[in-house]
Structures are given as C-alpha cells and as structure tokens.
Amino acid sequence: MKNSEPKWVVLTWRLPSTSSTPRVTTWRTLHRMGAALLTPGAAAVPYSEDLLEQTEWLAQRIVESGGEAWVLPVSELRERDEAEIRARVRSARDEEYGVLRAKAVGRLSHRRVVALEHGYRSVIARDHFRAAGRSQARRAIDKARLRERAT
C-alpha cells in the first residue's frame, strides 16, 4: 500500500484579465513561498502545515480578487515530475544565492552586510531542497562581515 500522506501542495488558479495587480501579488507570494511554477496557472510547494496554510490563504486572496483557486494536497507524483520540480526550485534558489555572492564582493558597509544577511535568511526560508549554492553564499557573506569588521 502506498503512503497517502501529502508530499506536495499544488495551487491552481485563474484570475480575471482586468487588472494585473492580483497576478503580480500571486506571483510575488508564490516566489516568497519558494513555489515551483508548473504552468501559468499552477504551482507546487513541498507539503508542510505552514505551506498548506499559506497556500490556502493565497487561494482565498485569489477568490477575493474575482478569480478561482484550488488547493490540492498531493500524495504522489511521477518520479520524473517530482525530480523536475525539485530541480526547478533548486535552480531558482541557486540563482538567488549567486546574486548574494556577487553582492558580497569588496568592502561593504555594515548596513550592506546586514542587508545581505537578511537576504540570505529570506532565501533559506524558501530553499526547500537545500540548493548547492547555499554554503558558498554563506561563506561569501561571512567573508564580507569579516572585511567590514576589519575596517
């Protein structure tokens, strides 16, 4: 017997084309959650009570904006599909870690180093599959902190 516990939360939605604001809000929220966009109207996140709650909240916002939304806890995906979702999420986080590494070069003010550390924590919050660039970004920010303290 296969495990029936949810492994993923899939959100499908449709928004009216009258205003771009709900679409932008939806996209930004999904980005903050670390979702993988599957199609222009579907996204997936790994299952957790917190992500399920956030997805339900977003679905409600979509409905309040005049759209339609469905939150679907999913217990099984094809292995190939699951690997593709994981790869998309890791790739997106690696890009974000790369931006942080690039910003950590040279002498930075205390304020800039604090902003890098905040950005790093934000990326970690949506790094559901521990992207490869995480440790490199941490080291780059630590080095920036040491340079900032040395000045």
PyMOL commands that set and color helices and strands:
alter all, ss='L'
color gray80, all
select helices_A, chain A and resi 21-33+49-64+79-103+110-126+134-150
alter helices_A, ss='H'
color red, helices_A
select strands_A, chain A and resi 8-14+36-39+42-46+68-74
alter strands_A, ss='S'
color yellow, strands_A
deselect
rebuild
show_as cartoon
